Amino acid sequence: MIIDSHAHLDYPQLAEDLPAVLARAHEAGVDRVITIGVKLTTVDRPRALAEANDNIWFSAGVHPHEAGNEADACNVDAFLSAADHPRCVAIGEAGLDYHYDYAPRDRQAESFRAQITAARELDLPIIVHAREADNDIADIIEDEMGKGTFRGVLHCFSSGPELARRAIDVGFYVSFSGILTFKSVAAIQQVAADSPEDRILVETDAPYLAPVPMRGKPNEPAYTSHTLAKLAEIRNTDAERMTAITRANTLRLFSRMGEG
């Protein structure tokens, strides 16, 4: 069975029809989902979904878009409190986004570092959003790793090979979304081909970025199967083996999923 390592099940496109969404996921071979927190002020929504469904886990964090709006975006204690729950398996999503610059870059960086600190203290992985900020993301990860080790994943990978290399070199994982199935993404597909077998995950980032052949529809966990099939094709293996590999990697990274 496949694990969708990153979705936003509390967003209206999915939450309003969640039983059917989860049923379709099961039919497609997707039996576990991590639903992602993007604001501390709304972390109760993914937490409630995880409490109500034994196949959903959640993360607690502040997305870089929200770093300027959230009063506790840089408050380590607030992240520690939000993640104090048995079904919280990660901190984030955190990171840097220089494409939209919805929050000042220094505030994004401060929030990113605060969330790394919380992840390190809790021994939880951090989920990293990186867009047009490859060098700064890598620099922060490497600098923070020098202060004490922590685990993490570059989610919905759409960056350059150098960021992937630098992150993998310090023990990070790389997660591939429906982008992997798009046209003109040879560079991302090459990263998927070259990444170590024990460092790759799959996700949807639902309700966004539906893979081929579902383009134009709201994305949902069931569609992880299409990304996984593409990943298997790129790595010259079969979908069954790729399912086993990505599942083992996901459970290793998000280790709290195995506790309940």
Contacts in CASP RR format, 6 or more apart in sequence:
PFRMAT RR
TARGET T0000
AUTHOR 0000-0000-0000
METHOD contacts of the structure
MODEL  1
MIIDSHAHLDYPQLAEDLPAVLARAHEAGVDRVITIGVKLTTVDRPRALA
EANDNIWFSAGVHPHEAGNEADACNVDAFLSAADHPRCVAIGEAGLDYHY
DYAPRDRQAESFRAQITAARELDLPIIVHAREADNDIADIIEDEMGKGTF
RGVLHCFSSGPELARRAIDVGFYVSFSGILTFKSVAAIQQVAADSPEDRI
LVETDAPYLAPVPMRGKPNEPAYTSHTLAKLAEIRNTDAERMTAITRANT
LRLFSRMGEG
1 29 0 8 1.000
1 30 0 8 1.000
1 31 0 8 1.000
1 32 0 8 1.000
1 243 0 8 1.000
1 247 0 8 1.000
2 28 0 8 1.000
2 29 0 8 1.000
2 30 0 8 1.000
2 31 0 8 1.000
2 202 0 8 1.000
2 224 0 8 1.000
2 225 0 8 1.000
2 228 0 8 1.000
2 243 0 8 1.000
2 246 0 8 1.000
2 247 0 8 1.000
3 30 0 8 1.000
3 31 0 8 1.000
3 32 0 8 1.000
3 33 0 8 1.000
3 34 0 8 1.000
3 201 0 8 1.000
3 202 0 8 1.000
3 224 0 8 1.000
3 246 0 8 1.000
3 247 0 8 1.000
3 250 0 8 1.000
3 251 0 8 1.000
4 25 0 8 1.000
4 30 0 8 1.000
4 32 0 8 1.000
4 33 0 8 1.000
4 34 0 8 1.000
4 202 0 8 1.000
4 203 0 8 1.000
4 204 0 8 1.000
4 206 0 8 1.000
4 221 0 8 1.000
4 224 0 8 1.000
5 34 0 8 1.000
5 153 0 8 1.000
5 155 0 8 1.000
5 175 0 8 1.000
5 201 0 8 1.000
5 202 0 8 1.000
5 203 0 8 1.000
5 250 0 8 1.000
5 254 0 8 1.000
6 34 0 8 1.000
6 36 0 8 1.000
6 93 0 8 1.000
6 127 0 8 1.000
6 155 0 8 1.000
6 156 0 8 1.000
6 175 0 8 1.000
6 177 0 8 1.000
6 203 0 8 1.000
6 204 0 8 1.000
6 205 0 8 1.000
7 14 0 8 1.000
7 33 0 8 1.000
7 34 0 8 1.000
7 35 0 8 1.000
7 36 0 8 1.000
7 203 0 8 1.000
7 204 0 8 1.000
7 205 0 8 1.000
7 206 0 8 1.000
7 220 0 8 1.000
7 221 0 8 1.000
8 14 0 8 1.000
8 35 0 8 1.000
8 36 0 8 1.000
8 37 0 8 1.000
8 38 0 8 1.000
8 205 0 8 1.000
8 206 0 8 1.000
8 207 0 8 1.000
8 208 0 8 1.000
9 15 0 8 1.000
9 18 0 8 1.000
9 21 0 8 1.000
9 33 0 8 1.000
9 35 0 8 1.000
9 46 0 8 1.000
9 49 0 8 1.000
9 56 0 8 1.000
9 206 0 8 1.000
9 221 0 8 1.000
10 35 0 8 1.000
10 37 0 8 1.000
10 42 0 8 1.000
10 45 0 8 1.000
10 46 0 8 1.000
10 49 0 8 1.000
11 207 0 8 1.000
13 206 0 8 1.000
13 207 0 8 1.000
13 218 0 8 1.000
14 21 0 8 1.000
14 206 0 8 1.000
14 207 0 8 1.000
14 218 0 8 1.000
14 220 0 8 1.000
15 45 0 8 1.000
15 49 0 8 1.000
18 49 0 8 1.000
21 220 0 8 1.000
21 221 0 8 1.000
21 222 0 8 1.000
22 33 0 8 1.000
22 53 0 8 1.000
22 55 0 8 1.000
22 221 0 8 1.000
24 220 0 8 1.000
24 221 0 8 1.000
24 222 0 8 1.000
25 31 0 8 1.000
25 33 0 8 1.000
25 220 0 8 1.000
25 221 0 8 1.000
25 222 0 8 1.000
25 224 0 8 1.000
27 222 0 8 1.000
28 221 0 8 1.000
28 222 0 8 1.000
28 223 0 8 1.000
28 224 0 8 1.000
28 225 0 8 1.000
29 222 0 8 1.000
29 225 0 8 1.000
30 221 0 8 1.000
30 222 0 8 1.000
30 224 0 8 1.000
30 225 0 8 1.000
31 55 0 8 1.000
32 55 0 8 1.000
32 56 0 8 1.000
32 57 0 8 1.000
32 250 0 8 1.000
32 257 0 8 1.000
33 55 0 8 1.000
33 56 0 8 1.000
33 57 0 8 1.000
33 221 0 8 1.000
34 56 0 8 1.000
34 57 0 8 1.000
34 58 0 8 1.000
34 59 0 8 1.000
34 89 0 8 1.000
34 90 0 8 1.000
34 254 0 8 1.000
34 257 0 8 1.000
35 46 0 8 1.000
35 49 0 8 1.000
35 50 0 8 1.000
35 56 0 8 1.000
35 57 0 8 1.000
35 58 0 8 1.000
35 59 0 8 1.000
36 46 0 8 1.000
36 58 0 8 1.000
36 59 0 8 1.000
36 92 0 8 1.000
36 93 0 8 1.000
36 127 0 8 1.000
37 43 0 8 1.000
37 46 0 8 1.000
37 58 0 8 1.000
37 59 0 8 1.000
37 60 0 8 1.000
37 61 0 8 1.000
37 63 0 8 1.000
37 92 0 8 1.000
37 93 0 8 1.000
38 61 0 8 1.000
38 62 0 8 1.000
38 63 0 8 1.000
38 65 0 8 1.000
38 66 0 8 1.000
38 92 0 8 1.000
38 93 0 8 1.000
39 61 0 8 1.000
39 62 0 8 1.000
39 63 0 8 1.000
39 66 0 8 1.000
39 69 0 8 1.000
39 70 0 8 1.000
40 60 0 8 1.000
40 61 0 8 1.000
40 62 0 8 1.000
40 70 0 8 1.000
40 72 0 8 1.000
40 73 0 8 1.000
40 78 0 8 1.000
40 79 0 8 1.000
40 82 0 8 1.000
41 70 0 8 1.000
43 58 0 8 1.000
43 60 0 8 1.000
43 61 0 8 1.000
43 82 0 8 1.000
46 58 0 8 1.000
46 59 0 8 1.000
46 60 0 8 1.000
47 58 0 8 1.000
47 60 0 8 1.000
47 85 0 8 1.000
47 87 0 8 1.000
47 88 0 8 1.000
49 56 0 8 1.000
49 58 0 8 1.000
50 56 0 8 1.000
50 57 0 8 1.000
50 58 0 8 1.000
50 85 0 8 1.000
50 87 0 8 1.000
50 88 0 8 1.000
51 87 0 8 1.000
56 87 0 8 1.000
57 87 0 8 1.000
57 88 0 8 1.000
57 89 0 8 1.000
57 254 0 8 1.000
57 256 0 8 1.000
57 257 0 8 1.000
58 85 0 8 1.000
58 87 0 8 1.000
58 88 0 8 1.000
58 89 0 8 1.000
59 83 0 8 1.000
59 88 0 8 1.000
59 89 0 8 1.000
59 90 0 8 1.000
59 91 0 8 1.000
59 92 0 8 1.000
59 93 0 8 1.000
59 127 0 8 1.000
60 79 0 8 1.000
60 82 0 8 1.000
60 83 0 8 1.000
60 85 0 8 1.000
60 88 0 8 1.000
60 90 0 8 1.000
60 91 0 8 1.000
60 92 0 8 1.000
61 79 0 8 1.000
61 82 0 8 1.000
61 91 0 8 1.000
61 92 0 8 1.000
61 93 0 8 1.000
61 94 0 8 1.000
61 115 0 8 1.000
62 70 0 8 1.000
62 72 0 8 1.000
62 73 0 8 1.000
62 92 0 8 1.000
62 94 0 8 1.000
62 111 0 8 1.000
62 115 0 8 1.000
63 92 0 8 1.000
63 93 0 8 1.000
63 94 0 8 1.000
63 95 0 8 1.000
63 129 0 8 1.000
64 94 0 8 1.000
64 95 0 8 1.000
64 96 0 8 1.000
64 97 0 8 1.000
64 102 0 8 1.000
64 103 0 8 1.000
64 108 0 8 1.000
64 111 0 8 1.000
64 112 0 8 1.000
64 129 0 8 1.000
65 97 0 8 1.000
65 100 0 8 1.000
65 102 0 8 1.000
65 103 0 8 1.000
66 73 0 8 1.000
66 102 0 8 1.000
66 103 0 8 1.000
67 73 0 8 1.000
67 74 0 8 1.000
67 103 0 8 1.000
67 104 0 8 1.000
67 107 0 8 1.000
67 108 0 8 1.000
67 110 0 8 1.000
67 111 0 8 1.000
68 102 0 8 1.000
68 103 0 8 1.000
68 104 0 8 1.000
68 107 0 8 1.000
68 111 0 8 1.000
69 103 0 8 1.000
70 111 0 8 1.000
72 78 0 8 1.000
72 79 0 8 1.000
73 107 0 8 1.000
73 110 0 8 1.000
73 111 0 8 1.000
73 114 0 8 1.000
74 107 0 8 1.000
74 110 0 8 1.000
74 111 0 8 1.000
74 114 0 8 1.000
75 114 0 8 1.000
76 114 0 8 1.000
76 117 0 8 1.000
76 118 0 8 1.000
76 121 0 8 1.000
79 91 0 8 1.000
79 114 0 8 1.000
79 115 0 8 1.000
79 118 0 8 1.000
80 118 0 8 1.000
80 121 0 8 1.000
80 122 0 8 1.000
82 88 0 8 1.000
83 91 0 8 1.000
83 118 0 8 1.000
83 122 0 8 1.000
83 124 0 8 1.000
86 256 0 8 1.000
86 259 0 8 1.000
86 260 0 8 1.000
87 256 0 8 1.000
87 260 0 8 1.000
88 124 0 8 1.000
88 256 0 8 1.000
89 124 0 8 1.000
89 125 0 8 1.000
89 254 0 8 1.000
89 255 0 8 1.000
89 256 0 8 1.000
89 257 0 8 1.000
90 119 0 8 1.000
90 124 0 8 1.000
90 125 0 8 1.000
90 126 0 8 1.000
90 127 0 8 1.000
90 152 0 8 1.000
90 254 0 8 1.000
91 115 0 8 1.000
91 116 0 8 1.000
91 118 0 8 1.000
91 119 0 8 1.000
91 122 0 8 1.000
91 124 0 8 1.000
91 125 0 8 1.000
91 126 0 8 1.000
91 127 0 8 1.000
92 115 0 8 1.000
92 126 0 8 1.000
92 127 0 8 1.000
92 128 0 8 1.000
93 127 0 8 1.000
93 128 0 8 1.000
93 129 0 8 1.000
93 155 0 8 1.000
94 111 0 8 1.000
94 112 0 8 1.000
94 115 0 8 1.000
94 116 0 8 1.000
94 126 0 8 1.000
94 127 0 8 1.000
94 128 0 8 1.000
94 129 0 8 1.000
95 108 0 8 1.000
95 111 0 8 1.000
95 112 0 8 1.000
95 115 0 8 1.000
95 128 0 8 1.000
95 129 0 8 1.000
95 130 0 8 1.000
95 133 0 8 1.000
95 137 0 8 1.000
96 105 0 8 1.000
96 108 0 8 1.000
96 109 0 8 1.000
96 112 0 8 1.000
96 129 0 8 1.000
96 130 0 8 1.000
96 131 0 8 1.000
96 133 0 8 1.000
96 136 0 8 1.000
96 137 0 8 1.000
96 140 0 8 1.000
97 108 0 8 1.000
97 129 0 8 1.000
97 130 0 8 1.000
97 131 0 8 1.000
97 132 0 8 1.000
97 133 0 8 1.000
98 105 0 8 1.000
98 131 0 8 1.000
98 132 0 8 1.000
98 133 0 8 1.000
98 136 0 8 1.000
99 131 0 8 1.000
99 132 0 8 1.000
100 131 0 8 1.000
103 111 0 8 1.000
105 136 0 8 1.000
109 136 0 8 1.000
109 140 0 8 1.000
112 128 0 8 1.000
112 140 0 8 1.000
113 140 0 8 1.000
113 144 0 8 1.000
115 126 0 8 1.000
116 126 0 8 1.000
116 140 0 8 1.000
116 141 0 8 1.000
116 144 0 8 1.000
116 150 0 8 1.000
117 144 0 8 1.000
118 124 0 8 1.000
119 125 0 8 1.000
119 126 0 8 1.000
119 150 0 8 1.000
119 151 0 8 1.000
119 152 0 8 1.000
120 144 0 8 1.000
120 147 0 8 1.000
120 148 0 8 1.000
120 149 0 8 1.000
120 150 0 8 1.000
123 151 0 8 1.000
124 151 0 8 1.000
124 256 0 8 1.000
125 150 0 8 1.000
125 151 0 8 1.000
125 152 0 8 1.000
125 153 0 8 1.000
125 173 0 8 1.000
125 253 0 8 1.000
125 254 0 8 1.000
126 150 0 8 1.000
126 151 0 8 1.000
126 152 0 8 1.000
126 153 0 8 1.000
127 152 0 8 1.000
127 153 0 8 1.000
127 155 0 8 1.000
128 137 0 8 1.000
128 141 0 8 1.000
128 152 0 8 1.000
128 153 0 8 1.000
128 154 0 8 1.000
128 155 0 8 1.000
128 167 0 8 1.000
128 172 0 8 1.000
129 155 0 8 1.000
129 156 0 8 1.000
130 137 0 8 1.000
130 154 0 8 1.000
130 158 0 8 1.000
130 159 0 8 1.000
130 163 0 8 1.000
131 158 0 8 1.000
131 159 0 8 1.000
134 159 0 8 1.000
134 160 0 8 1.000
134 162 0 8 1.000
134 163 0 8 1.000
135 163 0 8 1.000
137 154 0 8 1.000
137 159 0 8 1.000
137 163 0 8 1.000
137 167 0 8 1.000
138 162 0 8 1.000
138 163 0 8 1.000
138 166 0 8 1.000
138 167 0 8 1.000
141 166 0 8 1.000
141 167 0 8 1.000
141 170 0 8 1.000
141 172 0 8 1.000
142 166 0 8 1.000
142 170 0 8 1.000
144 150 0 8 1.000
145 170 0 8 1.000
151 171 0 8 1.000
151 172 0 8 1.000
151 253 0 8 1.000
152 171 0 8 1.000
152 172 0 8 1.000
152 173 0 8 1.000
152 253 0 8 1.000
153 172 0 8 1.000
153 173 0 8 1.000
153 174 0 8 1.000
153 175 0 8 1.000
153 201 0 8 1.000
153 253 0 8 1.000
154 163 0 8 1.000
154 164 0 8 1.000
154 167 0 8 1.000
154 172 0 8 1.000
154 173 0 8 1.000
154 174 0 8 1.000
154 175 0 8 1.000
155 175 0 8 1.000
155 177 0 8 1.000
155 203 0 8 1.000
155 205 0 8 1.000
156 175 0 8 1.000
156 176 0 8 1.000
156 177 0 8 1.000
156 179 0 8 1.000
156 203 0 8 1.000
156 205 0 8 1.000
156 209 0 8 1.000
157 164 0 8 1.000
157 174 0 8 1.000
157 175 0 8 1.000
157 176 0 8 1.000
157 177 0 8 1.000
157 179 0 8 1.000
157 188 0 8 1.000
157 191 0 8 1.000
157 192 0 8 1.000
158 177 0 8 1.000
158 179 0 8 1.000
158 188 0 8 1.000
160 187 0 8 1.000
160 188 0 8 1.000
160 191 0 8 1.000
161 187 0 8 1.000
161 190 0 8 1.000
161 191 0 8 1.000
161 194 0 8 1.000
164 174 0 8 1.000
164 191 0 8 1.000
164 195 0 8 1.000
167 174 0 8 1.000
168 174 0 8 1.000
168 195 0 8 1.000
168 196 0 8 1.000
168 199 0 8 1.000
171 199 0 8 1.000
172 199 0 8 1.000
173 199 0 8 1.000
173 200 0 8 1.000
173 201 0 8 1.000
173 249 0 8 1.000
173 253 0 8 1.000
174 191 0 8 1.000
174 192 0 8 1.000
174 195 0 8 1.000
174 199 0 8 1.000
174 200 0 8 1.000
174 201 0 8 1.000
175 200 0 8 1.000
175 201 0 8 1.000
175 202 0 8 1.000
175 203 0 8 1.000
176 188 0 8 1.000
176 192 0 8 1.000
176 200 0 8 1.000
176 201 0 8 1.000
176 202 0 8 1.000
176 203 0 8 1.000
176 227 0 8 1.000
176 231 0 8 1.000
177 202 0 8 1.000
177 203 0 8 1.000
177 204 0 8 1.000
177 205 0 8 1.000
177 209 0 8 1.000
177 211 0 8 1.000
177 227 0 8 1.000
178 204 0 8 1.000
178 205 0 8 1.000
178 209 0 8 1.000
178 210 0 8 1.000
178 211 0 8 1.000
178 212 0 8 1.000
178 219 0 8 1.000
178 223 0 8 1.000
178 226 0 8 1.000
178 227 0 8 1.000
178 230 0 8 1.000
179 185 0 8 1.000
179 188 0 8 1.000
179 209 0 8 1.000
180 188 0 8 1.000
180 189 0 8 1.000
180 192 0 8 1.000
180 211 0 8 1.000
180 227 0 8 1.000
180 230 0 8 1.000
180 231 0 8 1.000
180 234 0 8 1.000
181 211 0 8 1.000
181 212 0 8 1.000
181 226 0 8 1.000
181 227 0 8 1.000
181 230 0 8 1.000
182 211 0 8 1.000
182 212 0 8 1.000
189 234 0 8 1.000
192 200 0 8 1.000
192 231 0 8 1.000
192 234 0 8 1.000
192 235 0 8 1.000
193 234 0 8 1.000
193 235 0 8 1.000
197 235 0 8 1.000
197 245 0 8 1.000
198 245 0 8 1.000
198 248 0 8 1.000
198 249 0 8 1.000
198 252 0 8 1.000
199 249 0 8 1.000
200 231 0 8 1.000
200 245 0 8 1.000
200 246 0 8 1.000
200 249 0 8 1.000
201 246 0 8 1.000
201 249 0 8 1.000
201 250 0 8 1.000
201 253 0 8 1.000
202 224 0 8 1.000
202 227 0 8 1.000
202 228 0 8 1.000
202 231 0 8 1.000
202 246 0 8 1.000
203 224 0 8 1.000
203 227 0 8 1.000
204 210 0 8 1.000
204 219 0 8 1.000
204 220 0 8 1.000
204 221 0 8 1.000
204 223 0 8 1.000
204 224 0 8 1.000
204 227 0 8 1.000
205 219 0 8 1.000
206 218 0 8 1.000
206 219 0 8 1.000
206 220 0 8 1.000
206 221 0 8 1.000
206 223 0 8 1.000
207 218 0 8 1.000
207 219 0 8 1.000
207 220 0 8 1.000
208 219 0 8 1.000
209 219 0 8 1.000
210 216 0 8 1.000
210 217 0 8 1.000
210 218 0 8 1.000
210 219 0 8 1.000
210 223 0 8 1.000
211 219 0 8 1.000
211 223 0 8 1.000
211 226 0 8 1.000
211 227 0 8 1.000
211 230 0 8 1.000
212 226 0 8 1.000
212 230 0 8 1.000
213 226 0 8 1.000
214 223 0 8 1.000
214 226 0 8 1.000
225 239 0 8 1.000
228 239 0 8 1.000
228 242 0 8 1.000
228 243 0 8 1.000
228 246 0 8 1.000
229 239 0 8 1.000
229 242 0 8 1.000
231 242 0 8 1.000
231 246 0 8 1.000
232 238 0 8 1.000
232 239 0 8 1.000
232 241 0 8 1.000
232 242 0 8 1.000
235 242 0 8 1.000
250 257 0 8 1.000
251 257 0 8 1.000
251 258 0 8 1.000
END
